[in-house]
Amino acid sequence: MTAGHEVVADALRAHGVDTLFGLLGNTNLALAGVLRGHGVRFVGARHETGAISLAAGYAWSSGRPAACTVTHGPGLSNALTGLTSAVRDRAPVVLLVGDIRGEPAWMAQRADHAAMVAWTGAGLIDVDRPGRLAAAVAEGLGRAVRERRPMVVNIRSDLLADPAGAQEPARLPEEDRPPPADEACRALADAERPLILAGRGALWTGAGPALRDLGRRTGALLATTLPAKGLFHGDPYDLGVCGGYATATARELIRESDVVLAAGASLNGYTTDKGELLAGATVIRCDAVSPVAARRRGRRTPEIAARVAAARDFADESDDDGLDPRTVLRAVDVALPPDRQVVVDVGHFTTFPTQQLTVHPGRFLPALGFGSVGLALATGIGAARGRDAPTLVVVGDGGALMALGELETLARLRPRLTVLVLNDRAYGAEIHHLRRHGLPEDLALFPETDFAAVAAALGIPGISLRTSADLDRLAYLRATDGPSLVDARVTRAVVADKFAGRTP
């Protein structure tokens, strides 16, 4: 008789899964072993949240659902931060977990998996009979794609070990398709100061070219939510990101808009800056637009184009304490190959790569869904496995130290990935909040870490940037074909727009 873990493995392979991310324990050892024996790659992480983040990055860059596995109890609890972030980043991931609920209550690692998963927002498919194993895998993969969120397939551990028997057929719901919006384009064409704001929905459906054309015909300026950064790359009327990470020029022009067409965007408080940016506009939300014949100059004047072009300019504020992070990122932007993909961690520094790095559509992933520091490194490694492109991960020193174990994963897998550590020897966001409240900064200060030396100890080439003269060393980024790390000492004197008294 075929064991349950073999049925699960066969179901994963039957649905095209060729890579399994995870961290092993008692309940998933056999599954990973069988899959590896059938040619499915197992990519192990050093922490369960790292495993989920690897899978989320892979799903984002490859455009396919990703499979991940962790073990029961603390294995699942360790994964919850990464799982919650993947939910909010809308990553199609299937997490396979063994459940030892049938064991005695005194077992140290026994836990209520359903209760843990519930607060993350992930879907739960509980498998409590042997005939459901294959169908649960199919349902998990199907729903992860359809609902654009992770699905946890929670399997009683005895079902994985025992004979599975005959399998029930999978039953997947029909996909609902939202109707297109018909009035949006006419309202935009009648506006005096129109703006097109595109989100992930526009990115996923390939609506970028149609929205660009609509902007040309109606004279509208263009902007995106943070996850859709790059959708209008190269357009002279692209304001960039709308929200807390917007440039000062973008914020001003967005506020002046009288009609905003929001295409595939949820318009949450991050995008609207708690409603302030779009407060004076009529907002039309839609998932699809129709062509219009009108051609208007609208807001597309040489003066506006010049303002947009100058929005990324700044005066270098490097000092004896370190480099201006904007200067570092401008140099990295020049040095990287143009087909790069970028994954960004959360922190005070996040504004700088958002404003200074250029990317093509679908090549910018802010690993910020749960606002958790330290997830970008593993997410970036997964992204590098899912798409054959040079990958840049931008982290602060705090996030790099939180994810230190995944530097070993990077050294082991050796993808074309550069880790840029913007090292201010502090938790930078807390520094600026402390300053604002008149509290002592040393509460958030730490000794300096030599990340280039740490990387070298793990077998990853690393360089340190301490002065402007060191920036020439970044030229190697254009030709590197493996992992590397750049440790850039940056000044704490430069305050990001988001922290300059605008957004708490």
N, C-alpha and C positions, 0 to 999 in steps of 0.2 A: 504493500500500500504506500501511496505517496504521502510524505509528511507535510504538515501544514506550511512549514517554511519553504518547502519546495514549490507548493502551489502559489504562494505569494511571489516567489522569485520568477516563476514562469509567467504569472500575470503581468509583472513589471516588464519583463522582456517582450511579451506579446504587445504591449502598448508603446514600444520603442524606447524604453528607458535604457540608456547605455552608460550612465554614471550614477553612482549612489554616494551621496555625501553622508557623513555621520561620525559617531563616536561609539565604540563597541562596549557592550556589557552582556550580562548573562542571557538576556532575552532576544538579542539580535545577532549573536555570533554566527549561528548556523545560517541565517538568511544572507548575511554578507559573504560568508564562505561559499555558499552555493552560487550566488550571483557572480562572484569573482571566477569561480570555476567555469562559468558559461561566458566569460569574456566581458562582463560588465565591470567597469572601473570602480574601485572603491577609493574614495578620497576622504581620508581621515583628518579630522580637526583635533585641536588640543583642548577644546572646551565645547560643550554642547551648544551654547549660543553661537560660537564660531561656526559650528556645523550648519545650523540653520541659516546663518548669514552667507556662508559659502553657497548654499543652495539658492538663496534669494538672488544673489548676484548672478549665478549661472542662469536662472530663469529669466532675469532681466535682459542679459546680453544675448542669450541664445534664442529667445522668443519661444521657448518650449517649457512645459512644466518640469520641475526638478523634483527628484526623490531624495529623501533624507531619512536617517534612522538614528534614534537614540534609545537608550534602555529605560527601564521603569524607574519610578520614584524620583530620586535625586537627579537621574539622567534627564527626565522630563522637566523637573523644576529648574535645573540649570539652563534649559533651553528656552524658558518662558520669555526672557527679555528679547532674544532674537526672534522668537515666534511672534510676539506682539508687534515688533518693528516690521516684520514681513507682512503682517496683516495690514498695517497702516500704509505700507508701501505697495500694497496690492500685488504681492508676488505669488504666482501660481506654484506653490510648493506642496508636496504631499509628504507628511511626516509619519513614518511607521514606528509604532511604539508597542512593545510588549507590556502586558499588564499582569501583575502578580496578585490581583485581588482575591484569588482563590486560596492564597497562602494564609497561615494563621495570623491573627491580628498583632502578635508580638514581633513579627518580622520587621526589622529596622527600616527596610526600603519600601515597604508597602505604603501606598498613598492613593488618594482619590483623584485619579487622572481627569475625570470629567469635570470636577470642580476646578482643577488647575487650568484646564484648557478654556473653561467658560469665560474667564475674565480677559483672556487675550483677544477674543473676537474671532478666533479661528473656528472653522467648522469641525465637528466631531462625528466620526463614523465609528460606532462601537460594534465590534465583532464578537458575538457571544455564542456562535455555533459554527461548526466546521465547514458547512456548505456555503457560508457567506464569504469566505476568504477571497476568492478571485473576483467576485462581484464588488466587494468593498474596495479593492485596488482600482478597478475600473471606475467606480463611482467617485473615488477620491481624485483621480486624475481628471476626470471629466468636470467635476464641480470646481476644482481648483482653477481650471481655465475659464469656465463659464462665469464663475462668481468673482474671479480675480482676487482670490485670497487663499491662504494656506488651509489645507484640510488635514486633520490628524486622524489617521487610521489606527485605532486603539484595539489591539488584539490580545485576548486572553492568552497568557503564555503557554498554557497547556494545549491550546489549539495549534500553536506553532510547532510543538514537539510531537503531537499525536497524529495518527493517520487522518487525512482530510475527507476522504470519500468523495461522493459526487458533488459537483459545484452547481449552485443556482445561477441562472442568467442575471446579468446586470440590467437594471432598469434606470435609465437616465431621463430626466425631464426634457421636454422640448424647449428650445431657446426662444425667449421672447425678444422681439426686435422693436425698439422704440420708433414711433412714427417721426418723420422729419419735420422740422419747423419751417413754415412757409412765409411768415411775416418778417423774419429777422432782417433779410437783405434790404427790403424796402425801407424799414425804419433806419437802417444804417445809412442808406443812400440819401435820406432826408436830413441827416444830422449835420450840424455845423462843425463839431469837433469830435468826430467818431474815433473809436478805438476798438480793435479786435484783440481779445484776450483769449489765448488758446491754452488748454490744459492737456493732461495725459490722454483724455479721450480723443482729442484731435491728433495727438501723436500716434496712438495705437491704431487709429483708423486711416492713417496716411492722408489726413486732411490738410497738411501743410501747404502744398502747392495751390489748392483751391482757395484757402484763406489768404494766401499771398495775392492771388489774382483778385480776390474780392477787395482786398485793401487797395490795390492799384485802381480799381474801378470806382471805389467810393471815396478815395482820398483818406482812408483811415490809417492811423498809426498802428503798430503791431506790438504786442507784448505776450509773454507767456507766464504760466505758473512756474515755480521752481523745478518740478520734475520734468517739465517740457522744455527747459532751457535748450536753445540751439535749434528749435523748430524753424525759426525765421533767420537762421545764420546767414550773414552776408547782406541782408536787406538794409539799405541805408535808413529806413524808417523803423527798424527794429529797436524798441526801447530796452529790450532785454527782459529781465525778471520783474514781475509785479509783486510787491509786498515788502516785507522787512528787509530783504536783501537787494532792493532796487537802488539804483544810483539816485543822487539828488535830482538830476535832470529828469529821469524817468518818473520819479514821484510827482514832480511839478506838472509834467505833461499829462500824466494819468489823472491827476486831480482836476485838470481843466476839461476833461472829456465830458460831453453832454449825453452821448449814447455809447454804451459799451456792449459789444456782442461777445458773450462768453461762450466759447465753443469747447465743449468737452471738459469744462472746469467746474469744480464743486464750489468755488468761491468761499473757502473757509477763512477763518480769521487771519491766518498767515498770509494768504494771498491778498486780502483786502486791508491788511493792517488793522484788524478789528473793525472793519467797516469804514474806516476813515478815508481810504483812498478813493472809493467809489461812491461816497456819500452824496455827491452832487450830480450823479449821472443816472439816466434811465438804463437799467441793465436788462438785456435780453439774453436768456439762457437757452441754448439749443445744442443738439447733438449732430445736426446736419444742416447744411445751407444750400440754397439754390442759386444758380448763376443770375447775375443782373447785367443789364445792358449799359447802365449809366456809367459815365466816366467823368469824375470830378477831381479837381485839384485838391479840394479839401484841406487837410493839414499838411500835405506833402509839398512843402516849399523849401527852397535852398536854405533859408534861415533855420528851419526845423532840422533839416538834414545835418547842418553844421553843428547844431547843439547836440544832436544824438551822437555824432562822431566824436565830440569832445568829452562826452560823459564819463569815459574811463580815464581821463587825464588826471594827474595828481602831481604834487610837488614831493619829491623824495624826502622822507623824514628819517632816513637812517641816522643813527647816532652811535655813541660809544657803547651803548647797551646792546646794539644789534642792528640788523638790516630792517628796512621797511618791508613788511610782508608783501605789499603790493609790488615793490621792485623785484622781489624774488619771483613772484608769480608771473610778472610780465616777462622775465627772462626765461622761465620755464615754458611759458606759452610759445615763445619764439623757438626754443630748442626742441620741443616735442614734435614728432611727426604729425602731419595734419590729420591723420585718421585715428588719432588717439581717442580713448574713452576715459572718462574721469569719474571717480567715486569720491565723495566728500563726506567727512565726518562732521559731527556737531561740535560747536564751540564758538567762542568770540571770533575766531579766524574765518569762519565759514563765509562771511560776506566777501572776503578778498578773492578766493577762487571763483565764487559766483560772478563777480564783476570783472575779473581780469583774465580768466581763461576762456578761450573760444572753443566751441565744439560743434560738430555736425548734429543734425536731428537724431534724438534717441541715444546720444552718446554721453549724457550727463546724468549721473545717479546720485542724488543726495540721500545718504543713508540716515535719514533723520526722522523716520516715521514715528518712533516712540520717543524721540528726543534723547536717546541714550548715547552717551559718549562711548567710543571704542568699537563700534560695529563695522566701520568702513574698511578696515584692513581685510577681514575675512570676506566681506561682501565683494571687495575688489578682486581678491584671489578667485572667487567663484566666477566673477565677470570675465576674468582673463581666461578661465577654462571654457567659458561659453562662447566667446567671440575671439577670433584670431586677430587681435589688434593690440597695439601698445596701450598699456593701461597705467593710469596715474591715480594713486590714492593720496589724498591730502588729509593729514591728521595733525592734531596738536600733540604736544609732548604728553599731556595727560591721557589722551586716547591711545597713543602708541604704547604707553606703559600698561594700560588696562588690557590691551590686546597682545601683550608681549609674546605669549605662547604661540600665536598664529604667525609670528615671524619665522618660527621653525617650520611651520606648514609652508610658508613661502619659500624657504630655503630648500625644502624637500621636493616641492612640485616644480619650482624653477620656471614660472611663466614669465612672459615679457611684461614685467610690472615694476614700476618705480614708486616707492613710498617717499613722499615728501613730508618731513616732519617740520612744522612751523613751531620752533622750540623757543617759547618765551619763559621757560622755567617756572611755570605757574599754571593754575587753572585760570585762563585768561578772562573768561566771562565773569567769574567771581571777582577777579581783580577790579573790573570796571564797575560792577555792582557795589563792591565795597567802597570804592572811591566816591560813587554817587551818594552813598549814605554816610560818608565821613568816618568810616570804620577802618581799622588798621589793615593795610594790604598784606602784611606778612602772614595773615591767616591762610592765604592761598598761594604762598610762595614755596618753592621746593628747590633742593640742590640741583645743579645742572647734570643732566644725563648725556653721556657721549653716545648717541645712538649709532653713529658710524662705527664705533668700536664694538658695540653690541651686535650690530649686523655682521661685521667681519668675523666675530667669534662664532656665528652661526653659518658662515660660508656665503654671506651676501655682500657683494662689493658695496662700499659706502664711501661717501665724501661729506666733508663738513664745509659749510659756507659761513664765514665769520665777517668778511669785509666785502665791499663791492668788487674788489679785484678777483675774488673767488668765483664770481658769477660766470666767468669764462669757462669754468670747469664743467658747466652744464651742457656743453656742446656734445658730450658723449651720449646724451639722451636720444639723439636722432638715429643712432645706429645700434643701440644696445639690444641684445636678443635674449636677455635673461633678467633675473631680478636684480634690483639695486635699491639703495636707500640714500636719500639726501637729507642731511641734518642741517637745517638752516636756523641759525641763531637770530631771532627777530626781536625788535624792540617792543616794549610794552607801552611806548608813548603814542603809537598810532591807534586811534579809536575807530572801530568800524561804524559805519552809518547807523546800523541797527542798534548800537549801544550808545549813540551820541544823544541821549535824552529823548529818543523818539519812541522806541519800543522796549518796554521793560523785559 
